[in-house]
Amino acid sequence: MIRALIISASLPLLAMNASAVEAENPVAACMITNTTPTQKSGMKQMIISALQEDKPSATDAFLKLSFEAALIATAECGMSFADVQSPTFKRALEAYGQSPGEAVMKDALLLMDIPVD
């Protein structure tokens, strides 16, 4: 019963596929392509800290992840440091954040032997 509950609660989250976002936002697509295990680990830490209601650690993890995203955008995706304040980057960052979050969720489900597409 618990397994069925987890599956039913998790599937809608996975349905919000990051690939649809990538097609609409080339900067986000570039950032996702250049994501490393470091960013995925940062997302895990942010989620864990938030679930443990450790606001300072969650905030710290969020700031590190945001900084790393800005580095990816400027080093790999043709954006300048001035662009980091632009609405284009802010939209890309929102879309980008979905990708490692989705990957963490899929990993969690696979760890529990729950198949995902």
N, C-alpha and C positions, 0 to 999 in steps of 0.2 A: 504494500500500500504506500509506504513512504517513497519507494522507488518511482511508482506511478505519479505521485505528487511532484516529485522533483522533476521528472520528465515533462509533465504538463506545465509546470511553472517555467521551465527553462527553454522550451521550444520556441515560444514567442520571442524571446530575446535573441535566439539564433536566427530567427526569420528576418530580423532586421540586418540583412546581409550587407557587409561593408562593400562588396563589389558594386552594388548599385550606386553607392556614394562615390566610389572611385571614378565611375564613368562620368559623373556630373562635376567632379572637382579634380582637375589634373594635378594641382599642387598636392592635394591630399593623396592622390594615387601615387605620386612620386615619393611622398613621405612614407607611405605604407610599404612601398617597394624597398625602401632603404632602412626599414626598421630592423633593429638587431635584437638579440636575446636580452640585451641590457634594458631596452625599453619595455619589453614584455615583463621582465622581472620587476621593473619599476611600477608597472600597472598592478601586478600581483600585490606588491607591498602597499600600494595606495589602497587597494580594495581591502586587504587584511586590516590595515590600520583603521580604516573607516568603520569596518564591521566591529572592531574592538573598541570603537568610540574613542580612539586615540587621536584627537584632532591635531595636535602638533605634528605627530608622525605622518598622518594622512596629508596634511598641508605641505610638509617637507617633501614627501614623495611626489605630490602633485606638481610642486614647483620644479623639482628635478626633471620630471617627465616633460613638463612644458618647455624647459630650457633645452633639453635634448631634442625635442621636436623643432624648436627654432633653429638649432644647429643643423639638423637634417635639411630643413627648408632652405637655409642659406648656403650650405655646403654642397648640396646635391640637387636642389630643385629650382635653382635660378632666382631665388628671392634674395633681396638685400636685407641688411639689418634694419634699415628704415621701413621696409615692407612689413616687418613683424607687428607694427602698430596698425596695419591696414585691415579693413573688413575682409579682404581676400584671405589674408593669413588667418584671421579669427575663424572664418568659415572652414578653412582647411584644417585648422587645429581641432575643431569640433568633430569634423568627419574623421580625422586621423585617430582621435581618441577611441572611437568605436572599434577600430580594428584590433588593437591589442586587448581591449576588453572582451571582445568576442573570442579571441584566441584563448584567453585565460579561462573563459567559461567552457569552451569546448574541451580544453585540457582537463578541467575539473570533472566534466561528464565522462570523458574517456577513462579517467582514473577510477571511476565508479563502475566501469564496464557498461556504460550507457551509450549506445551507438548514436553518432551524430553524422549528418551528411557532410 
